[in-house]
Amino acid sequence: MNPTVVLVHGAYTDATCWHRVISRLCRSGHRAIVVANPLGDLSGYAAHLSSVLASIDGPIVLAGHSCGGVVATDAATEHDNVKALVYVAAIAPDKGESVPAWRLIPSWFIYSQRDPVIPVEVSRFMADRAGAQESVELPGASHALPAAQPQAVADIILRAATAV
């Protein structure tokens, strides 16, 4: 059974940012769900995500973009069936910053060398700190990786799903 891929978008965007990634995941035989931000604060978004995760049977690969990484990290630790975290140009907080789910759940990172929102040095630091299974650094890509680099994003999510 393939894991369900749950996608979490960041601020200033909506679920449609994952459209081109979802089509690639589905063609590979995965069920993909995008959890829309209920337009509250991050803890409310994490609680909403947690309720969605609780409704899913079987293994989950949880991918967050931008501040969706914070939301995914917060929600993941409450669910034993979350088997992989994928940070897509995302923030991967540590203890005191948020609950560090990546300490308990294998993680993958993909980010841009030229991201104007999250500097590449910060992305490298978070991936190294998390002991990422894989860290992909894309030259010249934007912060909007799900829309700008859907194949690269889908590829790393699929590699995480294969490892589950």
N, C-alpha and C positions, 0 to 999 in steps of 0.2 A: 504494500500500500504506500503510495507516494504521500509525503507529508503535505498538509495544507499550508500554503504560503499566505501569510497575513501581512498586508502592506499598510504602513502608517505614514501619512503625509505630514509635512511640516506646516509652519505658519505661512500665511499669505499665498496659499495655494489650496487646491481641493483634491478630491480623489481622482480627478481626471489626469493629474500629473503622472499617474501610473499606467495609463491606457496602453501605451506601446510596450510596456514591460509585461502587463497581464497577457496580452495576446501571445507573446513568446512563451510565457510560462504554461499557458493552457495548451499550446501546440506540443509542449513537452510532456503533457499528461498530468499536469499539476492543477489542483483546484486553487484558485487565487481569490482572496477576499481583500477588499480595500475598506478600511475602517475610517469613516469620515469623522472629522473633528466636530464635536457638538457645539463648538464656538464658546467654550468656557475657558477656564485656566488649564494649565498642564496637568494638575492633579485630577481635575474633572475628566479630561481627555483620557488619562491613564485609567481611571475607574471605568469609563465607557469601554475602552479597549479590553480591560480585564473581563468585563461581562461578556464581550464577544468571544474572547479566548475560552471562557468557561463553557461556551456552547459548542465547542469543536471537539469531536472525538478524534483520537489518534495524534500522531506527531505533528508539530507546528514548526515552521521556519518563520520567524518574525523579523521583518525588515522595516526599518524606519529611515525616513529622509529628513535631514535638517533637524529641527527640534523634535521631530517624530522619533528620533533616537532616544531622547530623554523619556518620552512617553512609553516607548517599547521597553526600555530598561526598567522603568518603574513597574510596569504591568507584568513583565516576564517572570519575575521571581515567585509569583503567586501560583504558577502553573507548571507542574512537573512535565507536561507534554510539550512545552516549548523546548525544542532540542537544539536550535541554532538561532543566533542573532546575526543580522546583516545590517551594518551601518552604512548607509548610502549618503555620502557627503553629510554626515550626521554627527551629532554630539553624543559621546559615550561617557556619561558622568561617572564619577567615583563616589565612594562613601563620603558623606557630608555634602556632596553635590546632589546625590540621589542614591537610590539603591543600586549597587554595582552588579547587575545581573550577569555581566560578562565574566565575573569571577567564578560563576557556577555553570554557565552555559557557553559552549564554544561560540566564538564570534568570527565574523568576516567583515572586512572593511573595503570600501571603494570610495575614492575621493579624487578631487582634481588638484593638479599642481597650481592652478590659477583661480581657485575659488575665492571670490571677493568677500564671502561671508565667513567661512571658516578657513583661516590660513593653513597652508599645507603643513607647516611645522606642528600646528595643533593637531591636525588629523594624524600625522605620523606618530606623535606622542601618544594619542589615545589608542591607536592600533597597537603600538609597542607595549603600552601599559596593560592592555587587555590580553596580551599574548595571543594576538589574532592568529587563527588558523591560516589565513591568507589576507594580504593587504595589497590592493591594486590601486596604483596611482596613475591617473590618466593625465597626459600632457595636454594642456590647452583647453580642457573641458570647462564648462560653467558649473555653477552650484546646482543647477537644475538637472542633475544627472538622469533621473528617471525619464525626463522628456528629451534631453539632449543626447544621451548615450544609452538608449533602452536595451540594446543588445549586450553591452558590457555589464549593465546592471542585472539583466536577466541571467547572464552567464554566471556571475558570482552567486546569485541566489540559487541557481540550479546546482552549482558545486556544493553549496552548503546543504541543499536538500539531499544530494547524493550521499553526503557524509552522515546523515541522520540515521 
